[in-house]
């Protein structure tokens, strides 16, 4: 897989679903990024997509997970970019602006 940035990679460490319930630890691959903490430059997408994994695997909420995935895809297709994935012709946004855009799209879709 070619991702372009650690800021886009969610992760899940999952238990064995023997009893039908899956327990997991859901987190972005990138960790806490202390070198850019508090600067509004971190990409929140990996954390947001980790929440989608939580819904999908631990709660069996495929609809909710798909809604999050679609909201992220919509925002990226609209050209919003944090510094780690910025490219010419796109709109550079802060951490909170990206998170707000995904949340707005998620609310608008329901």
N, C-alpha and C positions, 0 to 999 in steps of 0.2 A: 504494500500500500504506500502510495506517495501522498503525504499529508500537507506539506508546506510549512507546518509549524507545530510545535508541541502544544501550543495553545488550542489546538483543535482536537486533541486526543483524550477521550474519556477512557476510564478503565473500570473493570469489575473483577474482584477476586471472589469467586463464588463457592459456596458449599456444595456438597453432593446432595442432590434433591431426592434422596431415598424416600422420604416421607411426603413428598409433594411440595414442601416449602423450601424455597431457596433463600439462604442467608448470604449476604455479601458485604463487602467493603467497596464502596463506590467513591472514586476520586479522580481528579484529572491526573494524567501521567506526569505533568510538569512539576508537581509539588508546589511549594509556596512562593517561589520566585522572589526571595528576599532582596535581590539586587534591584528590583523595580517596585518593591512594596510601597504603597502610598502615593505613587506617581500617576495613577490612572492609565497606565500603559499595558497592564496585563490583559490578556485575552480571556474573557469569562466563558467562552464557548465550551471548552472541555469540561468545566464544572457543570454547566447547564446540560450537556449531553450525558454526563455521569448520572444526573437526576433522571434522565430518560431511561437509562439502563436500570436504575433502581425500580422505576415503575414497571418496566417490562419484565424483569427477572424475579424480583422479590414480591411484587404485588400483582403480577399478572395483568397489568393494565396496558395492554397493547395500544388501545386508542389514545390514552394519555401520552404514552411514549412517542407514538407517531405524531401527535400534535406538536410536541416539543421539537422533534426532528424536523418537521415541516416548517415550524416557525424559524428555526435556525437557518434552514435552507433558503427561506424567503428573504430573510435579512441579508444573507450573503449575496443572493442573486440581485438584490436591490443595490448592491455596491458598497455596503458599510464594511469598514475594515478597521481593526485595531492595528497598532504600529507593526506588529510581527508579521502581518499578512498584507500590509498596505501595498497597493500598486497604483500607478498613474491612472487617472480616470475614475478612481473610487473615492469615497468620502472617508477621511480619517476620523475615527471616533474614539472616545475614551472607554475605559472599562465599564463605567456606569452607563454611558450612552449605549453601548452595545447590549448590555444586560436589559436596559429599559426597552430597547427596540425589539428584542426577542420577546420580552414580557408583553409588550403592546400587541405584537402580532399574534401571540398565543391567545390573549383575551379577545382579539378581533375575530379569531377563527371559531370561537365558541359562542 
